[in-house]
């Protein structure tokens, strides 16, 4: 590829990203967001409404066994957590989350050694949306990532961990829904990961979620 051809490809890529970004600017709520994502090749899957009283998994030998069919394997795609403040305010949520982020736990490695670590949860963003809580993606199966967000494993990678004991008595004060979108199989495999990552990045920039850094 010549330098001129390479520059043309870059220019086309930038134009595409700008076009997609402008499409999201017109979406004022989750219904319109779903419409935009559909036009970009994403299928809207059934929402998961978080309820602290629901049983998503059972503990067995220290592991979460997921029995809830909503978490059966899906394709790769993006997801958006939405939150509504009714019983408590956004400021109440911030205090709860920042307190949680400062707590220290014992983390056990695969070889059995333990060390003191801070809770691995997404950071709170001061300049953020009023209703979009978190934006994420997974290249091959979004539900595998959502299990970490709906789970309670303090040893896992950074995730919301909504059923963890440290917020069990507080998180029920907030209405949280997870919207899931899987990418159409029409897109070639070699392009899927990059496309999903690009859409997640644009969503994060446009929605300005309360939690999580890019």
Phi and psi restraints in degrees (value plus and minus 20) as a CYANA .aco file:
   2 UNK   PHI     -94.5   -54.5
   2 UNK   PSI     146.2   186.2
   3 UNK   PHI     -81.8   -41.8
   3 UNK   PSI     -57.5   -17.5
   4 UNK   PHI     -84.9   -44.9
   4 UNK   PSI     -62.7   -22.7
   5 UNK   PHI     -85.7   -45.7
   5 UNK   PSI     -60.0   -20.0
   6 UNK   PHI     -82.5   -42.5
   6 UNK   PSI     -63.3   -23.3
   7 UNK   PHI     -84.2   -44.2
   7 UNK   PSI     -55.7   -15.7
   8 UNK   PHI     -85.8   -45.8
   8 UNK   PSI     -62.0   -22.0
   9 UNK   PHI     -81.3   -41.3
   9 UNK   PSI     -64.3   -24.3
  10 UNK   PHI     -81.6   -41.6
  10 UNK   PSI     -63.6   -23.6
  11 UNK   PHI     -82.0   -42.0
  11 UNK   PSI     -62.5   -22.5
  12 UNK   PHI     -83.6   -43.6
  12 UNK   PSI     -61.2   -21.2
  13 UNK   PHI     -82.1   -42.1
  13 UNK   PSI     -62.4   -22.4
  14 UNK   PHI     -85.1   -45.1
  14 UNK   PSI     -63.0   -23.0
  15 UNK   PHI     -81.1   -41.1
  15 UNK   PSI     -59.5   -19.5
  16 UNK   PHI     -84.0   -44.0
  16 UNK   PSI     -65.5   -25.5
  17 UNK   PHI     -83.3   -43.3
  17 UNK   PSI     -60.6   -20.6
  18 UNK   PHI     -84.7   -44.7
  18 UNK   PSI     -59.7   -19.7
  19 UNK   PHI     -82.7   -42.7
  19 UNK   PSI     -65.8   -25.8
  20 UNK   PHI     -84.5   -44.5
  20 UNK   PSI     -63.5   -23.5
  21 UNK   PHI     -79.8   -39.8
  21 UNK   PSI     -62.2   -22.2
  22 UNK   PHI     -85.1   -45.1
  22 UNK   PSI     -51.7   -11.7
  23 UNK   PHI     -82.1   -42.1
  23 UNK   PSI     -60.3   -20.3
  24 UNK   PHI     -91.6   -51.6
  24 UNK   PSI     -45.5    -5.5
  25 UNK   PHI     -81.3   -41.3
  25 UNK   PSI     -45.7    -5.7
  26 UNK   PHI    -105.7   -65.7
  26 UNK   PSI     -26.6    13.4
  27 UNK   PHI    -111.6   -71.6
  27 UNK   PSI      92.6   132.6
  28 UNK   PHI    -116.2   -76.2
  28 UNK   PSI     -30.7     9.3
  29 UNK   PHI    -172.8  -132.8
  29 UNK   PSI     159.3   199.3
  30 UNK   PHI     -86.1   -46.1
  30 UNK   PSI     -51.7   -11.7
  31 UNK   PHI     -83.2   -43.2
  31 UNK   PSI     -63.8   -23.8
  32 UNK   PHI     -91.3   -51.3
  32 UNK   PSI     -53.2   -13.2
  33 UNK   PHI     -82.0   -42.0
  33 UNK   PSI     -62.6   -22.6
  34 UNK   PHI     -81.2   -41.2
  34 UNK   PSI     -57.6   -17.6
  35 UNK   PHI     -85.8   -45.8
  35 UNK   PSI     -62.3   -22.3
  36 UNK   PHI     -83.9   -43.9
  36 UNK   PSI     -66.0   -26.0
  37 UNK   PHI     -83.5   -43.5
  37 UNK   PSI     -55.6   -15.6
  38 UNK   PHI     -81.2   -41.2
  38 UNK   PSI     -61.9   -21.9
  39 UNK   PHI     -86.9   -46.9
  39 UNK   PSI     -39.3     0.7
  40 UNK   PHI    -117.4   -77.4
  40 UNK   PSI     -11.7    28.3
  41 UNK   PHI      78.4   118.4
  41 UNK   PSI      -5.6    34.4
  42 UNK   PHI    -126.8   -86.8
  42 UNK   PSI     112.9   152.9
  43 UNK   PHI    -112.0   -72.0
  43 UNK   PSI     110.0   150.0
  44 UNK   PHI     -98.6   -58.6
  44 UNK   PSI      96.9   136.9
  45 UNK   PHI    -115.7   -75.7
  45 UNK   PSI     147.7   187.7
  46 UNK   PHI     -79.1   -39.1
  46 UNK   PSI     112.2   152.2
  47 UNK   PHI     -84.8   -44.8
  47 UNK   PSI     132.4   172.4
  48 UNK   PHI    -134.0   -94.0
  48 UNK   PSI      93.0   133.0
  49 UNK   PHI    -108.1   -68.1
  49 UNK   PSI      99.2   139.2
  50 UNK   PHI     -93.2   -53.2
  50 UNK   PSI     113.7   153.7
  51 UNK   PHI    -160.9  -120.9
  51 UNK   PSI      99.5   139.5
  52 UNK   PHI     -81.9   -41.9
  52 UNK   PSI     -39.7     0.3
  53 UNK   PHI    -108.4   -68.4
  53 UNK   PSI     -31.2     8.8
  54 UNK   PHI     -94.2   -54.2
  54 UNK   PSI     129.5   169.5
  55 UNK   PHI    -122.7   -82.7
  55 UNK   PSI      87.2   127.2
  56 UNK   PHI    -111.8   -71.8
  56 UNK   PSI     -47.3    -7.3
  57 UNK   PHI    -174.2  -134.2
  57 UNK   PSI     144.9   184.9
  58 UNK   PHI    -138.0   -98.0
  58 UNK   PSI     123.7   163.7
  59 UNK   PHI    -104.0   -64.0
  59 UNK   PSI     110.3   150.3
  60 UNK   PHI    -166.3  -126.3
  60 UNK   PSI     100.5   140.5
  61 UNK   PHI      33.5    73.5
  61 UNK   PSI      19.5    59.5
  62 UNK   PHI      58.8    98.8
  62 UNK   PSI     -16.4    23.6
  63 UNK   PHI    -137.5   -97.5
  63 UNK   PSI     134.5   174.5
  64 UNK   PHI    -107.1   -67.1
  64 UNK   PSI     101.0   141.0
  65 UNK   PHI    -121.2   -81.2
  65 UNK   PSI      90.8   130.8
  66 UNK   PHI    -103.9   -63.9
  66 UNK   PSI      93.1   133.1
  67 UNK   PHI    -121.9   -81.9
  67 UNK   PSI     -36.7     3.3
  68 UNK   PHI     -91.8   -51.8
  68 UNK   PSI     101.4   141.4
  69 UNK   PHI     -83.8   -43.8
  69 UNK   PSI     -41.2    -1.2
  70 UNK   PHI     -82.6   -42.6
  70 UNK   PSI     -39.3     0.7
  71 UNK   PHI    -123.5   -83.5
  71 UNK   PSI      -6.5    33.5
  72 UNK   PHI     -81.6   -41.6
  72 UNK   PSI     134.9   174.9
  73 UNK   PHI     -73.4   -33.4
  73 UNK   PSI     118.7   158.7
  74 UNK   PHI    -147.3  -107.3
  74 UNK   PSI    -198.5  -158.5
  75 UNK   PHI    -102.9   -62.9
  75 UNK   PSI     158.5   198.5
  76 UNK   PHI     -92.5   -52.5
  76 UNK   PSI     136.7   176.7
  77 UNK   PHI     150.8   190.8
  77 UNK   PSI    -175.1  -135.1
  78 UNK   PHI    -146.1  -106.1
  78 UNK   PSI     142.0   182.0
  79 UNK   PHI    -164.8  -124.8
  79 UNK   PSI     133.1   173.1
  80 UNK   PHI    -152.5  -112.5
  80 UNK   PSI     104.2   144.2
  81 UNK   PHI    -113.4   -73.4
  81 UNK   PSI     110.0   150.0
  82 UNK   PHI    -134.8   -94.8
  82 UNK   PSI     122.7   162.7
  83 UNK   PHI    -152.4  -112.4
  83 UNK   PSI     124.0   164.0
  84 UNK   PHI    -147.3  -107.3
  84 UNK   PSI     114.2   154.2
  85 UNK   PHI    -119.5   -79.5
  85 UNK   PSI      89.1   129.1
  86 UNK   PHI    -138.6   -98.6
  86 UNK   PSI     -82.3   -42.3
  87 UNK   PHI     -94.8   -54.8
  87 UNK   PSI     -54.0   -14.0
  88 UNK   PHI    -147.0  -107.0
  88 UNK   PSI     142.6   182.6
  89 UNK   PHI    -115.8   -75.8
  89 UNK   PSI     152.5   192.5
  90 UNK   PHI     -83.3   -43.3
  90 UNK   PSI     -55.6   -15.6
  91 UNK   PHI     -85.6   -45.6
  91 UNK   PSI     -58.6   -18.6
  92 UNK   PHI     -81.2   -41.2
  92 UNK   PSI     -62.5   -22.5
  93 UNK   PHI     -83.0   -43.0
  93 UNK   PSI     -63.0   -23.0
  94 UNK   PHI     -78.6   -38.6
  94 UNK   PSI     -65.8   -25.8
  95 UNK   PHI     -82.5   -42.5
  95 UNK   PSI     -64.0   -24.0
  96 UNK   PHI     -81.5   -41.5
  96 UNK   PSI     -65.1   -25.1
  97 UNK   PHI     -89.7   -49.7
  97 UNK   PSI     -62.8   -22.8
  98 UNK   PHI     -87.3   -47.3
  98 UNK   PSI     -54.6   -14.6
  99 UNK   PHI     -83.2   -43.2
  99 UNK   PSI     -62.9   -22.9
 100 UNK   PHI     -82.0   -42.0
 100 UNK   PSI     -61.3   -21.3
 101 UNK   PHI     -86.0   -46.0
 101 UNK   PSI     -42.9    -2.9
 102 UNK   PHI    -110.1   -70.1
 102 UNK   PSI     -28.4    11.6
 103 UNK   PHI     -93.2   -53.2
 103 UNK   PSI     126.8   166.8
 104 UNK   PHI    -127.5   -87.5
 104 UNK   PSI     117.3   157.3
 105 UNK   PHI    -148.7  -108.7
 105 UNK   PSI     143.0   183.0
 106 UNK   PHI    -112.3   -72.3
 106 UNK   PSI     100.3   140.3
 107 UNK   PHI    -123.4   -83.4
 107 UNK   PSI     110.9   150.9
 108 UNK   PHI    -122.7   -82.7
 108 UNK   PSI     106.5   146.5
 109 UNK   PHI    -103.6   -63.6
 109 UNK   PSI     155.0   195.0
 110 UNK   PHI     -84.9   -44.9
 110 UNK   PSI     -48.2    -8.2
 111 UNK   PHI    -108.0   -68.0
 111 UNK   PSI     -15.2    24.8
 112 UNK   PHI      75.6   115.6
 112 UNK   PSI     -25.9    14.1
 113 UNK   PHI     -98.9   -58.9
 113 UNK   PSI     132.8   172.8
 114 UNK   PHI    -141.9  -101.9
 114 UNK   PSI     133.1   173.1
 115 UNK   PHI    -170.5  -130.5
 115 UNK   PSI     138.3   178.3
 116 UNK   PHI    -102.9   -62.9
 116 UNK   PSI     105.7   145.7
 117 UNK   PHI    -158.5  -118.5
 117 UNK   PSI     137.2   177.2
 118 UNK   PHI     -97.3   -57.3
 118 UNK   PSI     135.4   175.4
 119 UNK   PHI     -80.9   -40.9
 119 UNK   PSI     107.3   147.3
 120 UNK   PHI    -104.4   -64.4
 120 UNK   PSI      66.0   106.0
 121 UNK   PHI    -150.9  -110.9
 121 UNK   PSI     137.9   177.9
 122 UNK   PHI     -83.6   -43.6
 122 UNK   PSI     128.6   168.6
 123 UNK   PHI     -94.4   -54.4
 123 UNK   PSI     132.0   172.0
 124 UNK   PHI    -101.9   -61.9
 124 UNK   PSI     113.7   153.7
 125 UNK   PHI    -120.2   -80.2
 125 UNK   PSI     102.1   142.1
 126 UNK   PHI     -85.1   -45.1
 126 UNK   PSI     -64.9   -24.9
 127 UNK   PHI    -113.8   -73.8
 127 UNK   PSI      75.6   115.6
 128 UNK   PHI    -168.5  -128.5
 128 UNK   PSI     151.5   191.5
 129 UNK   PHI     -84.4   -44.4
 129 UNK   PSI     144.2   184.2
 130 UNK   PHI    -110.0   -70.0
 130 UNK   PSI     -39.9     0.1
 131 UNK   PHI    -150.5  -110.5
 131 UNK   PSI     -38.7     1.3
 132 UNK   PHI    -112.1   -72.1
 132 UNK   PSI      96.0   136.0
 133 UNK   PHI    -105.3   -65.3
 133 UNK   PSI     -65.3   -25.3
 134 UNK   PHI    -179.6  -139.6
 134 UNK   PSI     125.4   165.4
 135 UNK   PHI    -146.4  -106.4
 135 UNK   PSI     115.6   155.6
 136 UNK   PHI    -173.1  -133.1
 136 UNK   PSI    -199.6  -159.6
 137 UNK   PHI    -175.5  -135.5
 137 UNK   PSI     147.8   187.8
 138 UNK   PHI    -170.3  -130.3
 138 UNK   PSI     117.1   157.1
 139 UNK   PHI     -88.3   -48.3
 139 UNK   PSI     -55.9   -15.9
 140 UNK   PHI    -137.8   -97.8
 140 UNK   PSI     -48.1    -8.1
 141 UNK   PHI    -179.8  -139.8
 141 UNK   PSI      80.1   120.1
 142 UNK   PHI     -82.8   -42.8
 142 UNK   PSI     -49.4    -9.4
 143 UNK   PHI     -87.1   -47.1
 143 UNK   PSI     -48.2    -8.2
 144 UNK   PHI     -84.0   -44.0
 144 UNK   PSI     -53.9   -13.9
 145 UNK   PHI     -97.4   -57.4
 145 UNK   PSI     -58.1   -18.1
 146 UNK   PHI     -85.7   -45.7
 146 UNK   PSI     -47.3    -7.3
 147 UNK   PHI     -80.7   -40.7
 147 UNK   PSI     -54.4   -14.4
 148 UNK   PHI     -91.1   -51.1
 148 UNK   PSI     -56.6   -16.6
 149 UNK   PHI     -91.4   -51.4
 149 UNK   PSI     -57.4   -17.4
 150 UNK   PHI    -109.4   -69.4
 150 UNK   PSI     -25.5    14.5
 151 UNK   PHI    -109.1   -69.1
 151 UNK   PSI    -183.3  -143.3
 152 UNK   PHI    -164.0  -124.0
 152 UNK   PSI       3.1    43.1
 153 UNK   PHI    -103.7   -63.7
 153 UNK   PSI      86.6   126.6
 154 UNK   PHI     -88.6   -48.6
 154 UNK   PSI     -36.7     3.3
 155 UNK   PHI    -105.9   -65.9
 155 UNK   PSI     -23.9    16.1
 156 UNK   PHI     -97.9   -57.9
 156 UNK   PSI     151.5   191.5
 157 UNK   PHI     -84.9   -44.9
 157 UNK   PSI     153.1   193.1
 158 UNK   PHI     -76.5   -36.5
 158 UNK   PSI     106.6   146.6
 159 UNK   PHI    -181.0  -141.0
 159 UNK   PSI     148.1   188.1
 160 UNK   PHI     -87.5   -47.5
 160 UNK   PSI     -56.7   -16.7
 161 UNK   PHI      30.6    70.6
 161 UNK   PSI      38.8    78.8
 162 UNK   PHI     -87.6   -47.6
 162 UNK   PSI     -40.7    -0.7
 163 UNK   PHI    -123.4   -83.4
 163 UNK   PSI      -4.5    35.5
 164 UNK   PHI     -89.4   -49.4
 164 UNK   PSI     131.0   171.0
 165 UNK   PHI     -81.1   -41.1
 165 UNK   PSI     -48.8    -8.8
 166 UNK   PHI     -88.9   -48.9
 166 UNK   PSI     -38.1     1.9
 167 UNK   PHI    -146.3  -106.3
 167 UNK   PSI      -9.9    30.1
 168 UNK   PHI     -74.3   -34.3
 168 UNK   PSI     -57.8   -17.8
 169 UNK   PHI    -107.6   -67.6
 169 UNK   PSI     -25.2    14.8
 170 UNK   PHI    -134.2   -94.2
 170 UNK   PSI     -55.4   -15.4
 171 UNK   PHI     -84.5   -44.5
 171 UNK   PSI     -43.7    -3.7
 172 UNK   PHI     -87.9   -47.9
 172 UNK   PSI     -31.0     9.0
 173 UNK   PHI     -98.1   -58.1
 173 UNK   PSI     -24.9    15.1
 174 UNK   PHI    -141.6  -101.6
 174 UNK   PSI     119.8   159.8
 175 UNK   PHI    -109.3   -69.3
 175 UNK   PSI      92.8   132.8
 176 UNK   PHI    -141.9  -101.9
 176 UNK   PSI     111.0   151.0
 177 UNK   PHI    -150.2  -110.2
 177 UNK   PSI     118.8   158.8
 178 UNK   PHI    -126.3   -86.3
 178 UNK   PSI     101.9   141.9
 179 UNK   PHI    -120.4   -80.4
 179 UNK   PSI     109.2   149.2
 180 UNK   PHI    -138.2   -98.2
 180 UNK   PSI     118.6   158.6
 181 UNK   PHI    -158.2  -118.2
 181 UNK   PSI     100.1   140.1
 182 UNK   PHI    -124.5   -84.5
 182 UNK   PSI     124.7   164.7
 183 UNK   PHI     -97.7   -57.7
 183 UNK   PSI     117.5   157.5
 184 UNK   PHI     -76.7   -36.7
 184 UNK   PSI     126.7   166.7
 185 UNK   PHI     -91.2   -51.2
 185 UNK   PSI     -28.2    11.8
 186 UNK   PHI     -87.0   -47.0
 186 UNK   PSI     -47.5    -7.5
 187 UNK   PHI     -94.7   -54.7
 187 UNK   PSI     112.4   152.4
 188 UNK   PHI     -77.1   -37.1
 188 UNK   PSI     126.7   166.7
 189 UNK   PHI     -76.3   -36.3
 189 UNK   PSI     -60.1   -20.1
 190 UNK   PHI     -85.8   -45.8
 190 UNK   PSI     -40.2    -0.2
 191 UNK   PHI    -122.0   -82.0
 191 UNK   PSI     -29.9    10.1
 192 UNK   PHI     -83.7   -43.7
 192 UNK   PSI     -69.8   -29.8
 193 UNK   PHI     -80.1   -40.1
 193 UNK   PSI     -65.9   -25.9
 194 UNK   PHI     -85.8   -45.8
 194 UNK   PSI     -58.8   -18.8
 195 UNK   PHI     -86.9   -46.9
 195 UNK   PSI     -65.0   -25.0
 196 UNK   PHI     -80.7   -40.7
 196 UNK   PSI     -64.8   -24.8
 197 UNK   PHI     -83.3   -43.3
 197 UNK   PSI     -59.1   -19.1
 198 UNK   PHI     -83.9   -43.9
 198 UNK   PSI     -65.2   -25.2
 199 UNK   PHI     -84.1   -44.1
 199 UNK   PSI     -60.9   -20.9
 200 UNK   PHI     -80.3   -40.3
 200 UNK   PSI     -64.2   -24.2
 201 UNK   PHI     -81.7   -41.7
 201 UNK   PSI     -62.5   -22.5
 202 UNK   PHI     -86.0   -46.0
 202 UNK   PSI     -62.2   -22.2
 203 UNK   PHI     -79.9   -39.9
 203 UNK   PSI     -62.7   -22.7
 204 UNK   PHI     -83.4   -43.4
 204 UNK   PSI     -62.0   -22.0
 205 UNK   PHI     -87.0   -47.0
 205 UNK   PSI     -61.1   -21.1
 206 UNK   PHI     -98.7   -58.7
 206 UNK   PSI     -60.2   -20.2
 207 UNK   PHI    -106.2   -66.2
 207 UNK   PSI     -43.0    -3.0
 208 UNK   PHI      29.4    69.4
 208 UNK   PSI      44.1    84.1
 209 UNK   PHI     -81.6   -41.6
 209 UNK   PSI     135.4   175.4
 210 UNK   PHI     -86.2   -46.2
 210 UNK   PSI     -54.6   -14.6
 211 UNK   PHI    -141.0  -101.0
 211 UNK   PSI     127.1   167.1
 212 UNK   PHI      79.4   119.4
 212 UNK   PSI     118.2   158.2
 213 UNK   PHI    -131.3   -91.3
 213 UNK   PSI     129.3   169.3
